[in-house]
Amino acid sequence: MGQRRRVRDAYDDIAADYDADRGTAGADVLRTLLDRLDPDSRVLDAGCGGGRVALEGLAERHRAVGLDFSREQLRLAAEAGRGDEHVAGDMTHLPFADDSFDALTSLFAVIHVPTEEHATVFSEFARVVRPDGWMLFNTGDQAWTGANDDWLETGTRMEWSYPAPAVTRELVTDAGFVVESVWSPEDEHGGPFPMLLARNEG
């Protein structure tokens, strides 16, 4: 729990700064997912942060549930009216029943989970997404584990961890998803962080 706790505490510390700094990276790709969903679909944004981009985009036509382990980030999302529900929880043990969602997004979130736990995260994603449901998430464009001691010039240390793209695709496939599309939008904080759209084979 060490790295996950440190990331959670860091996001609690910089919640307002991160929310103010968050751009629109991923918004165009998100619309590709929205086009595949029936109106009023129930969608989980795992690692939702303050809710910019995913919760904002989903809430227009769907029932958007935001999950994050940073209570400060969740508070910001709720106060801003981004999303319909806001749940405190960890991506390695989602507090939802099987097949609870028609789709799931996780933008710039899995990349903070220790690499050795990514298989657990994708298995949990597959568990809560119904068969033939969708997942849209980010990974890194190369294997990397590291930290920035002054992220966003806040004086707060942030950590990341992710395997090579081929390993990520293997983990996603092992969890029961089929990758259908890949994009590489540039993130305003450095990148690229490829975005993968995958369907749950069930």
C-alpha positions in Angstrom: 0.0 0.0 0.0 3.1 2.3 0.3 3.1 3.8 -3.2 -0.7 4.0 -3.4 -0.9 5.7 0.0 1.7 8.2 -1.0 0.0 9.0 -4.3 -3.4 9.4 -2.5 -1.8 11.7 0.1 -0.1 13.8 -2.6 -3.4 14.2 -4.5 -5.1 15.3 -1.3 -2.4 17.9 -0.9 -2.5 19.3 -4.4 -6.2 18.7 -5.2 -7.0 22.4 -6.0 -3.8 23.0 -7.9 -4.3 19.9 -10.0 -7.9 20.7 -10.7 -7.0 24.2 -11.8 -4.2 22.9 -14.0 -6.0 20.0 -15.6 -6.5 20.5 -19.3 -8.6 18.7 -21.9 -6.3 15.8 -22.8 -8.4 12.8 -23.7 -11.7 14.8 -24.4 -11.7 14.0 -28.1 -11.1 10.3 -27.5 -13.8 10.3 -24.8 -16.3 11.2 -27.5 -15.4 8.1 -29.4 -16.5 6.1 -26.4 -19.7 8.1 -25.9 -20.7 7.4 -29.5 -20.8 3.6 -28.6 -23.0 4.0 -25.5 -26.8 4.0 -25.3 -28.3 7.1 -23.6 -28.4 6.9 -19.8 -25.7 4.3 -19.6 -24.1 3.8 -16.2 -20.4 4.6 -16.5 -17.6 4.4 -13.8 -14.7 6.9 -13.9 -12.1 5.1 -11.9 -9.5 7.4 -10.5 -11.8 10.4 -11.4 -9.9 13.1 -9.5 -11.7 16.3 -9.6 -13.9 15.1 -12.5 -12.7 17.2 -15.3 -12.9 15.7 -18.8 -14.4 12.3 -18.1 -17.1 13.0 -15.5 -17.9 16.3 -17.2 -18.2 14.7 -20.6 -20.1 11.6 -19.4 -22.7 13.5 -17.3 -24.3 15.1 -20.3 -25.9 11.9 -21.5 -25.1 9.2 -18.9 -25.2 8.3 -15.2 -21.6 9.0 -14.2 -20.1 7.5 -11.1 -16.7 8.9 -9.9 -14.4 6.8 -7.8 -11.2 8.0 -6.2 -9.1 7.3 -3.1 -8.4 11.0 -2.7 -11.2 12.4 -0.7 -10.2 16.0 -1.5 -10.4 15.2 -5.2 -13.8 13.6 -4.7 -15.0 16.7 -2.7 -13.9 19.0 -5.6 -15.8 16.8 -8.1 -19.0 16.8 -6.0 -18.9 20.5 -5.3 -18.4 21.3 -9.0 -21.4 19.1 -9.9 -19.3 16.7 -12.0 -20.9 13.3 -12.0 -24.0 11.8 -10.3 -22.3 9.8 -7.6 -18.9 10.1 -5.8 -17.5 7.0 -4.1 -14.3 6.7 -2.1 -12.4 3.5 -3.0 -9.3 1.9 -4.5 -9.0 0.5 -8.1 -7.5 -2.7 -6.8 -10.7 -3.5 -4.9 -13.7 -1.8 -6.4 -16.7 -1.4 -4.0 -19.2 -2.4 -6.7 -21.1 -5.6 -7.7 -20.2 -7.6 -10.8 -21.6 -6.2 -14.1 -22.5 -2.9 -12.4 -21.5 -0.6 -15.4 -22.0 -0.3 -19.1 -18.6 1.2 -19.5 -15.6 2.4 -17.5 -13.1 5.2 -18.0 -9.8 5.7 -16.2 -7.8 8.6 -17.5 -4.2 9.2 -16.2 -5.0 7.0 -13.1 -3.7 3.4 -13.7 -0.3 4.9 -14.3 0.0 5.8 -10.6 -0.7 2.2 -9.5 2.4 0.0 -8.8 3.1 -2.1 -11.9 2.8 -5.4 -10.1 -0.8 -4.5 -9.3 -2.0 -3.6 -12.8 -3.2 -7.1 -13.4 -5.5 -6.8 -10.4 -6.8 -3.4 -11.5 -7.7 -4.7 -15.0 -9.4 -7.8 -13.5 -11.4 -5.6 -11.2 -12.4 -3.4 -14.2 -13.5 -6.5 -16.1 -15.5 -7.7 -13.1 -17.6 -4.5 -12.8 -18.1 -3.9 -16.5 -20.9 -6.0 -18.1 -20.1 -8.3 -21.0 -19.8 -6.3 -24.2 -19.2 -3.2 -22.1 -16.4 -0.7 -22.8 -13.2 0.4 -21.1 -11.2 3.5 -22.0 -7.9 4.1 -20.1 -4.3 5.5 -20.4 -1.0 3.8 -20.1 2.6 4.9 -20.7 4.4 4.7 -24.1 7.3 2.9 -22.4 8.0 1.0 -19.2 8.8 3.5 -16.4 8.7 3.8 -12.6 9.7 7.1 -11.1 8.8 10.3 -9.2 8.8 14.1 -9.4 9.6 15.8 -6.1 8.0 19.1 -7.2 5.1 18.1 -9.4 3.3 21.1 -11.0 5.6 23.3 -8.9 3.6 22.5 -5.8 6.5 21.2 -3.7 4.6 17.8 -3.5 6.2 14.5 -4.6 4.2 12.4 -7.1 4.9 8.9 -8.3 4.2 6.8 -11.4 4.6 3.2 -12.4 3.7 1.4 -15.6 5.0 -1.4 -17.8 5.8 -1.4 -21.5 2.7 -1.1 -23.8 2.9 -4.7 -25.0 2.7 -5.9 -21.4 -0.3 -3.6 -20.7 -2.1 -5.0 -23.7 -1.3 -8.6 -22.5 -2.7 -7.8 -19.0 -5.9 -6.2 -20.6 -6.4 -9.3 -22.8 -5.8 -11.7 -19.8 -8.5 -9.8 -17.9 -11.0 -10.5 -20.7 -10.9 -7.3 -22.8 -10.3 -7.0 -26.5 -8.4 -3.8 -27.5 -10.2 -2.2 -30.5 -8.5 1.2 -30.8 -5.4 3.1 -29.6 -4.7 6.8 -29.7 -1.7 8.9 -28.5 -2.9 12.3 -27.5 -0.3 14.6 -26.0 -0.9 15.3 -22.3 -0.2 18.8 -21.1 2.0 17.4 -18.3 4.2 15.4 -20.6 3.6 12.3 -22.7 2.4 10.8 -24.8 0.2 8.5 -22.7 -1.6 6.2 -25.2 -5.3 5.8 -24.7 -6.8 2.3 -25.3 -10.5 1.5 -26.0 -11.4 -2.1 -25.2 -14.5 -4.2 -25.1 -15.2 -6.7 -22.4 -15.7 -10.2 -23.8 -17.2 -11.3 -20.5 
